[in-house]
Amino acid sequence: MSAQPPDQDLVRLFEQIGFVTCSSHMTALLRRSQRAAEASDITVLLEGETGTGKQVLARGIHQLDQKRNSFPFVTVHCSTISDTLAESELFGHHRGAFSGAVADRKGLFQTAQHGTMLLDDINDLPFHLQPKLLDVIQRGIVRPVGSDREMRIDVRIIAACNQPLEPLVREGRFRSDLFHRLNVVKLSLPPLRERGDDLRDLILTFAERHGTLYRPILEVESQLLILLRSKPFPGNVRELENAVQRMLFLKSEGTSLGMADWIAQSVPETEGVSLDLLAQAASAMWKAISQQGVSYAQAMQEIEKRVLETAINVQGFTRRETAQRLKTSERTLYYKMRSHGINQPAP
């Protein structure tokens, strides 16, 4: 039985707030997000790799929250918050509480009063702050540094993590009681490599968003979509958007994006490589396609596999060094090797 088309009204609603999808399997995520927005006092945990759109979805939930959307949406980047000033940043401080505290200052919780606070990269929150955050969430009260008075707050908490929290809890790096308090509604965002059906709509959306770089783009060529479906995109949607910006910046004619545009924006990554050799390889690939009946997708897969096999069989290099020579990450190299069934040769 074929998958049912997604609820178009729901899809359009989330598209208006910046979260683009046309995939049937994403409908459940949109429905749960909409229900989470309606339950404006409930805590939400967003899981997904870096660049999958967690901040966009969090802001969308806030915008759909009729109780809170007229109040602030405040983002706290837990991975960059200073250990020494974290409490002051979050809860505020009174004048004279510490050296440099020359005046009373509101914390981010007070700034977000009646609105929504996104705790981004909550998995990187310093361990000593976790019980204090738990206390604030449970009691709805903050105490500024240097004050003996508590302040009641009304803030919806959305936490986002770029790796699952359960393993961190088992390893003792994240408090189990805080995890359970955050994990009331969990929304898991899939990586871009699992959203092949969304590629065309995402590219057209990004092209419209960055329309000042080039005239309107009306279509995405099918061969480019075939190529992009095979890419791992470790940076996910954010990586794709950056690539679209580069394509638009370099484009000089036409109203569609295709293979030529993708190759043009990729040239800086191949700096120092002879373009004549690439042209020869492209010519040989075209002969295989036109004379031997090999499909474009098969040819691309085979070329990639053989390049990887050649690279990893060079003696004297570790996998990390091989990845550096290929100008990619070790994680991406490992993913591609695994997808092609390639084993690392013994040293």
DOBA-469692 format. One record per residue (C-alpha): residue in three letters; x, y, z; residue number from 1. Coordinates in Angstrom, 1 decimal. Layout:
// DOBA-469692
["ALA", [X, Y, Z], NUM],
...
This chain:
// DOBA-469692
["MET", [0.0, 0.0, 0.0], 1],
["SER", [1.4, 3.4, -1.0], 2],
["ALA", [2.0, 6.1, 1.6], 3],
["GLN", [-0.8, 8.6, 2.1], 4],
["PRO", [0.0, 12.1, 1.1], 5],
["PRO", [0.7, 14.4, 4.0], 6],
["ASP", [-1.9, 16.8, 5.3], 7],
["GLN", [-1.5, 19.7, 2.9], 8],
["ASP", [-2.9, 22.3, 5.4], 9],
["LEU", [-0.5, 21.1, 8.0], 10],
["VAL", [2.4, 21.2, 5.6], 11],
["ARG", [1.5, 24.8, 4.5], 12],
["LEU", [1.2, 25.9, 8.1], 13],
["PHE", [4.7, 24.8, 8.9], 14],
["GLU", [6.1, 26.1, 5.6], 15],
["GLN", [4.8, 29.5, 6.6], 16],
["ILE", [6.9, 29.4, 9.8], 17],
["GLY", [10.0, 28.2, 7.9], 18],
["PHE", [9.9, 24.4, 8.3], 19],
["VAL", [9.7, 22.9, 4.8], 20],
["THR", [8.7, 19.3, 4.0], 21],
["CYS", [6.5, 17.4, 1.5], 22],
["SER", [7.4, 13.9, 2.8], 23],
["SER", [4.6, 11.7, 4.0], 24],
["HIS", [6.7, 10.2, 6.8], 25],
["MET", [7.2, 13.7, 8.2], 26],
["THR", [3.5, 14.2, 8.8], 27],
["ALA", [3.6, 12.6, 12.2], 28],
["LEU", [6.3, 15.0, 13.3], 29],
["LEU", [4.3, 18.0, 12.2], 30],
["ARG", [1.2, 16.8, 13.9], 31],
["ARG", [3.0, 16.2, 17.2], 32],
["SER", [4.7, 19.6, 16.9], 33],
["GLN", [1.3, 21.3, 16.4], 34],
["ARG", [-0.1, 19.5, 19.4], 35],
["ALA", [2.9, 20.5, 21.5], 36],
["ALA", [2.3, 24.1, 20.5], 37],
["GLU", [-1.2, 23.9, 21.6], 38],
["ALA", [-0.2, 22.5, 25.0], 39],
["SER", [1.7, 25.7, 25.9], 40],
["ASP", [2.9, 24.7, 29.4], 41],
["ILE", [4.4, 21.4, 28.4], 42],
["THR", [8.2, 20.8, 28.1], 43],
["VAL", [9.5, 19.7, 24.7], 44],
["LEU", [12.7, 17.8, 23.8], 45],
["LEU", [14.0, 18.1, 20.2], 46],
["GLU", [16.5, 15.5, 19.1], 47],
["GLY", [18.5, 15.6, 15.8], 48],
["GLU", [21.9, 16.0, 14.3], 49],
["THR", [23.4, 19.4, 13.9], 50],
["GLY", [21.7, 21.4, 11.1], 51],
["THR", [18.5, 19.4, 11.0], 52],
["GLY", [16.3, 22.4, 11.8], 53],
["LYS", [15.7, 22.1, 15.5], 54],
["GLN", [15.9, 25.9, 16.1], 55],
["VAL", [13.5, 26.4, 13.2], 56],
["LEU", [11.0, 23.9, 14.6], 57],
["ALA", [11.4, 25.4, 18.1], 58],
["ARG", [10.6, 28.9, 16.9], 59],
["GLY", [7.7, 27.4, 14.9], 60],
["ILE", [6.2, 25.8, 18.0], 61],
["HIS", [6.5, 29.2, 19.8], 62],
["GLN", [4.8, 31.0, 16.9], 63],
["LEU", [1.9, 28.5, 16.9], 64],
["ASP", [1.5, 28.8, 20.7], 65],
["GLN", [-1.4, 31.2, 21.1], 66],
["LYS", [-0.7, 31.7, 24.7], 67],
["ARG", [3.0, 32.7, 24.4], 68],
["ASN", [3.7, 33.9, 20.8], 69],
["SER", [3.3, 37.6, 21.7], 70],
["PHE", [6.0, 37.2, 24.3], 71],
["PRO", [9.8, 36.7, 23.8], 72],
["PHE", [11.5, 33.7, 22.3], 73],
["VAL", [14.9, 33.4, 23.9], 74],
["THR", [17.7, 31.1, 22.8], 75],
["VAL", [20.4, 29.9, 25.2], 76],
["HIS", [23.4, 28.2, 23.6], 77],
["CYS", [24.4, 25.8, 26.3], 78],
["SER", [27.7, 24.8, 24.5], 79],
["THR", [29.0, 28.3, 24.7], 80],
["ILE", [27.7, 29.6, 28.0], 81],
["SER", [30.5, 30.6, 30.4], 82],
["ASP", [30.9, 28.4, 33.5], 83],
["THR", [31.9, 31.3, 35.7], 84],
["LEU", [29.0, 33.6, 34.6], 85],
["ALA", [26.4, 30.9, 33.7], 86],
["GLU", [24.2, 31.5, 36.8], 87],
["SER", [24.2, 35.3, 36.3], 88],
["GLU", [23.4, 34.8, 32.6], 89],
["LEU", [20.5, 32.5, 33.3], 90],
["PHE", [19.1, 33.8, 36.6], 91],
["GLY", [20.3, 37.4, 36.8], 92],
["HIS", [22.3, 39.1, 39.6], 93],
["HIS", [22.1, 41.9, 42.1], 94],
["ARG", [24.5, 44.9, 42.2], 95],
["GLY", [27.6, 44.0, 44.1], 96],
["ALA", [27.0, 40.2, 43.9], 97],
["PHE", [30.5, 39.8, 42.5], 98],
["SER", [33.3, 41.8, 41.0], 99],
["GLY", [32.0, 43.7, 38.0], 100],
["ALA", [28.3, 43.5, 39.0], 101],
["VAL", [27.8, 47.3, 39.1], 102],
["ALA", [24.1, 47.2, 38.6], 103],
["ASP", [21.1, 44.8, 38.9], 104],
["ARG", [20.7, 42.7, 35.8], 105],
["LYS", [17.9, 40.5, 34.5], 106],
["GLY", [18.7, 36.9, 33.6], 107],
["LEU", [17.6, 35.1, 30.4], 108],
["PHE", [14.7, 33.4, 32.3], 109],
["GLN", [13.3, 36.8, 33.4], 110],
["THR", [13.8, 38.1, 29.8], 111],
["ALA", [11.7, 35.2, 28.5], 112],
["GLN", [8.9, 35.8, 31.0], 113],
["HIS", [5.6, 34.4, 29.6], 114],
["GLY", [7.4, 33.3, 26.5], 115],
["THR", [9.5, 30.4, 25.4], 116],
["MET", [13.1, 29.5, 26.2], 117],
["LEU", [15.1, 27.3, 23.8], 118],
["LEU", [18.0, 25.5, 25.6], 119],
["ASP", [20.0, 24.6, 22.5], 120],
["ASP", [22.6, 21.8, 22.7], 121],
["ILE", [21.4, 20.9, 26.2], 122],
["ASN", [23.7, 17.9, 26.1], 123],
["ASP", [26.6, 20.3, 26.6], 124],
["LEU", [25.2, 22.0, 29.6], 125],
["PRO", [27.8, 22.0, 32.4], 126],
["PHE", [27.0, 19.3, 35.0], 127],
["HIS", [27.1, 21.7, 38.0], 128],
["LEU", [24.2, 23.8, 36.4], 129],
["GLN", [22.0, 20.8, 35.7], 130],
["PRO", [20.5, 20.5, 39.3], 131],
["LYS", [19.9, 24.3, 39.3], 132],
["LEU", [18.1, 24.2, 36.0], 133],
["LEU", [16.0, 21.2, 37.2], 134],
["ASP", [15.0, 23.2, 40.3], 135],
["VAL", [13.9, 26.2, 38.2], 136],
["ILE", [11.9, 24.0, 35.8], 137],
["GLN", [10.2, 22.1, 38.7], 138],
["ARG", [9.4, 25.1, 40.9], 139],
["GLY", [9.0, 27.9, 38.4], 140],
["ILE", [11.2, 30.1, 40.5], 141],
["VAL", [14.6, 31.7, 40.1], 142],
["ARG", [16.8, 33.5, 42.6], 143],
["PRO", [19.2, 36.1, 41.1], 144],
["VAL", [22.9, 35.8, 42.2], 145],
["GLY", [23.4, 37.8, 45.4], 146],
["SER", [19.7, 38.1, 46.2], 147],
["ASP", [17.8, 36.5, 49.1], 148],
["ARG", [14.5, 36.9, 47.2], 149],
["GLU", [13.0, 34.4, 44.8], 150],
["MET", [11.1, 35.4, 41.7], 151],
["ARG", [8.3, 33.4, 40.1], 152],
["ILE", [8.6, 32.9, 36.3], 153],
["ASP", [6.3, 31.5, 33.7], 154],
["VAL", [8.4, 30.2, 30.8], 155],
["ARG", [7.8, 27.3, 28.3], 156],
["ILE", [11.0, 25.2, 28.0], 157],
["ILE", [12.1, 23.7, 24.7], 158],
["ALA", [15.4, 21.8, 24.9], 159],
["ALA", [17.4, 20.7, 21.9], 160],
["CYS", [20.2, 18.1, 21.7], 161],
["ASN", [22.4, 17.1, 18.8], 162],
["GLN", [23.0, 13.6, 20.3], 163],
["PRO", [20.6, 11.3, 22.3], 164],
["LEU", [20.6, 12.1, 26.0], 165],
["GLU", [19.9, 8.5, 27.2], 166],
["PRO", [23.5, 7.3, 26.6], 167],
["LEU", [24.8, 10.4, 28.4], 168],
["VAL", [22.6, 9.6, 31.4], 169],
["ARG", [23.9, 6.0, 31.5], 170],
["GLU", [27.5, 7.4, 31.4], 171],
["GLY", [26.8, 9.7, 34.3], 172],
["ARG", [27.3, 12.9, 32.1], 173],
["PHE", [23.7, 14.0, 32.3], 174],
["ARG", [21.3, 13.9, 35.3], 175],
["SER", [18.6, 11.3, 34.9], 176],
["ASP", [16.1, 13.5, 36.8], 177],
["LEU", [16.7, 16.5, 34.5], 178],
["PHE", [16.4, 14.2, 31.5], 179],
["HIS", [13.0, 12.8, 32.6], 180],
["ARG", [11.8, 16.4, 33.3], 181],
["LEU", [12.7, 17.5, 29.8], 182],
["ASN", [11.6, 14.4, 28.0], 183],
["VAL", [7.8, 15.0, 28.3], 184],
["VAL", [7.3, 15.4, 24.5], 185],
["LYS", [10.2, 14.2, 22.4], 186],
["LEU", [10.3, 15.2, 18.7], 187],
["SER", [13.1, 13.5, 16.6], 188],
["LEU", [14.2, 15.3, 13.5], 189],
["PRO", [15.6, 13.0, 10.8], 190],
["PRO", [18.9, 13.9, 9.0], 191],
["LEU", [18.7, 15.3, 5.5], 192],
["ARG", [20.0, 12.0, 4.0], 193],
["GLU", [16.7, 10.4, 5.0], 194],
["ARG", [14.6, 13.2, 3.5], 195],
["GLY", [15.3, 12.7, -0.2], 196],
["ASP", [11.7, 13.7, -1.1], 197],
["ASP", [12.3, 17.1, 0.5], 198],
["LEU", [15.4, 18.1, -1.5], 199],
["ARG", [13.6, 19.9, -4.4], 200],
["ASP", [11.3, 21.9, -2.1], 201],
["LEU", [14.2, 22.8, 0.2], 202],
["ILE", [16.4, 24.0, -2.6], 203],
["LEU", [13.6, 26.1, -4.1], 204],
["THR", [12.8, 27.6, -0.7], 205],
["PHE", [16.5, 28.5, -0.1], 206],
["ALA", [16.7, 30.0, -3.6], 207],
["GLU", [13.8, 32.2, -2.8], 208],
["ARG", [15.2, 33.1, 0.6], 209],
["HIS", [18.4, 34.2, -1.0], 210],
["GLY", [16.9, 35.7, -4.1], 211],
["THR", [19.0, 38.9, -3.8], 212],
["LEU", [22.0, 36.8, -5.1], 213],
["TYR", [20.3, 35.8, -8.4], 214],
["ARG", [17.0, 36.0, -10.4], 215],
["PRO", [14.2, 33.6, -9.4], 216],
["ILE", [14.9, 29.9, -9.6], 217],
["LEU", [11.9, 27.9, -10.9], 218],
["GLU", [13.2, 24.4, -11.1], 219],
["VAL", [15.8, 21.9, -9.9], 220],
["GLU", [17.2, 19.5, -12.6], 221],
["SER", [16.5, 15.8, -11.9], 222],
["GLN", [20.1, 14.8, -12.3], 223],
["LEU", [21.2, 17.1, -9.5], 224],
["LEU", [18.5, 15.6, -7.3], 225],
["ILE", [19.7, 12.1, -8.1], 226],
["LEU", [23.2, 13.2, -7.1], 227],
["LEU", [22.2, 14.9, -3.9], 228],
["ARG", [20.1, 11.9, -2.8], 229],
["SER", [23.4, 9.9, -2.6], 230],
["LYS", [25.2, 12.5, -0.5], 231],
["PRO", [25.5, 12.0, 3.3], 232],
["PHE", [25.2, 15.8, 4.1], 233],
["PRO", [26.9, 15.7, 7.6], 234],
["GLY", [25.8, 19.4, 8.0], 235],
["ASN", [22.2, 18.5, 7.0], 236],
["VAL", [19.8, 21.3, 6.0], 237],
["ARG", [22.2, 24.0, 7.0], 238],
["GLU", [24.9, 22.5, 4.7], 239],
["LEU", [22.5, 22.4, 1.8], 240],
["GLU", [21.4, 26.0, 2.3], 241],
["ASN", [25.0, 27.1, 2.2], 242],
["ALA", [25.6, 25.2, -1.0], 243],
["VAL", [22.5, 26.8, -2.6], 244],
["GLN", [23.8, 30.2, -1.7], 245],
["ARG", [27.1, 29.5, -3.4], 246],
["MET", [25.3, 28.2, -6.5], 247],
["LEU", [23.2, 31.3, -6.7], 248],
["PHE", [26.3, 33.6, -6.2], 249],
["LEU", [28.2, 31.9, -9.1], 250],
["LYS", [25.2, 31.5, -11.5], 251],
["SER", [25.1, 33.8, -14.5], 252],
["GLU", [22.1, 32.5, -16.6], 253],
["GLY", [19.0, 30.3, -16.6], 254],
["THR", [16.2, 29.7, -14.1], 255],
["SER", [17.0, 26.2, -12.9], 256],
["LEU", [19.8, 24.7, -10.8], 257],
["GLY", [21.6, 21.7, -12.1], 258],
["MET", [24.8, 19.7, -12.2], 259],
["ALA", [26.9, 22.5, -13.7], 260],
["ASP", [25.9, 24.8, -10.8], 261],
["TRP", [26.7, 22.1, -8.2], 262],
["ILE", [30.1, 21.5, -9.8], 263],
["ALA", [30.8, 25.3, -10.0], 264],
["GLN", [30.2, 25.8, -6.3], 265],
["SER", [32.3, 22.7, -5.4], 266],
["VAL", [35.4, 23.9, -7.3], 267],
["PRO", [37.1, 25.7, -4.3], 268],
["GLU", [37.0, 22.4, -2.5], 269],
["THR", [39.1, 20.9, -5.3], 270],
["GLU", [41.8, 23.6, -5.2], 271],
["GLY", [45.1, 22.4, -6.5], 272],
["VAL", [43.5, 19.5, -8.5], 273],
["SER", [44.0, 19.5, -12.2], 274],
["LEU", [40.7, 20.3, -13.9], 275],
["ASP", [42.0, 18.6, -17.1], 276],
["LEU", [42.1, 15.3, -15.2], 277],
["LEU", [38.6, 15.9, -14.0], 278],
["ALA", [37.5, 16.6, -17.5], 279],
["GLN", [39.1, 13.4, -18.7], 280],
["ALA", [37.3, 11.4, -16.0], 281],
["ALA", [34.0, 13.1, -16.9], 282],
["SER", [34.5, 12.1, -20.6], 283],
["ALA", [35.2, 8.5, -19.7], 284],
["MET", [32.1, 8.4, -17.4], 285],
["TRP", [30.0, 9.8, -20.3], 286],
["LYS", [31.2, 7.0, -22.6], 287],
["ALA", [30.3, 4.4, -20.0], 288],
["ILE", [26.8, 5.9, -19.8], 289],
["SER", [26.2, 6.4, -23.5], 290],
["GLN", [27.9, 3.2, -24.9], 291],
["GLN", [27.4, 0.6, -22.2], 292],
["GLY", [23.9, 1.5, -20.9], 293],
["VAL", [25.1, 2.4, -17.4], 294],
["SER", [22.7, 4.8, -15.6], 295],
["TYR", [24.0, 8.1, -14.4], 296],
["ALA", [23.3, 7.2, -10.7], 297],
["GLN", [25.2, 3.9, -11.2], 298],
["ALA", [28.1, 5.6, -12.8], 299],
["MET", [28.4, 8.2, -10.0], 300],
["GLN", [28.2, 5.5, -7.3], 301],
["GLU", [30.9, 3.4, -9.0], 302],
["ILE", [33.2, 6.4, -9.5], 303],
["GLU", [32.9, 7.4, -5.9], 304],
["LYS", [33.5, 3.8, -4.7], 305],
["ARG", [36.6, 3.5, -6.8], 306],
["VAL", [38.0, 6.8, -5.8], 307],
["LEU", [37.5, 5.8, -2.1], 308],
["GLU", [39.1, 2.4, -2.6], 309],
["THR", [42.1, 4.0, -4.3], 310],
["ALA", [42.5, 6.6, -1.5], 311],
["ILE", [42.3, 4.2, 1.4], 312],
["ASN", [44.7, 1.8, -0.2], 313],
["VAL", [47.5, 4.3, -0.3], 314],
["GLN", [50.0, 3.0, 2.2], 315],
["GLY", [51.1, 4.9, 5.2], 316],
["PHE", [48.0, 7.0, 5.9], 317],
["THR", [45.5, 6.7, 8.7], 318],
["ARG", [41.8, 7.0, 8.0], 319],
["ARG", [41.9, 10.5, 9.4], 320],
["GLU", [44.8, 11.5, 7.1], 321],
["THR", [43.0, 10.0, 4.2], 322],
["ALA", [39.9, 12.0, 5.0], 323],
["GLN", [42.0, 15.2, 5.2], 324],
["ARG", [43.5, 14.4, 1.8], 325],
["LEU", [40.0, 14.0, 0.4], 326],
["LYS", [39.0, 17.3, 2.0], 327],
["THR", [36.2, 15.7, 4.0], 328],
["SER", [35.5, 14.7, 7.6], 329],
["GLU", [36.5, 11.3, 9.0], 330],
["ARG", [32.9, 10.7, 9.9], 331],
["THR", [31.8, 11.3, 6.3], 332],
["LEU", [34.6, 9.0, 5.0], 333],
["TYR", [33.5, 6.3, 7.4], 334],
["TYR", [29.8, 6.7, 6.3], 335],
["LYS", [30.7, 6.5, 2.6], 336],
["MET", [33.0, 3.5, 3.1], 337],
["ARG", [30.2, 1.7, 5.0], 338],
["SER", [27.6, 2.6, 2.4], 339],
["HIS", [29.9, 1.1, -0.4], 340],
["GLY", [30.9, -2.0, 1.7], 341],
["ILE", [34.5, -0.9, 1.7], 342],
["ASN", [36.7, -2.2, 4.6], 343],
["GLN", [39.8, -0.4, 5.9], 344],
["PRO", [42.9, -2.3, 4.8], 345],
["ALA", [45.1, -3.7, 7.5], 346],
["PRO", [48.1, -1.5, 8.4], 347],
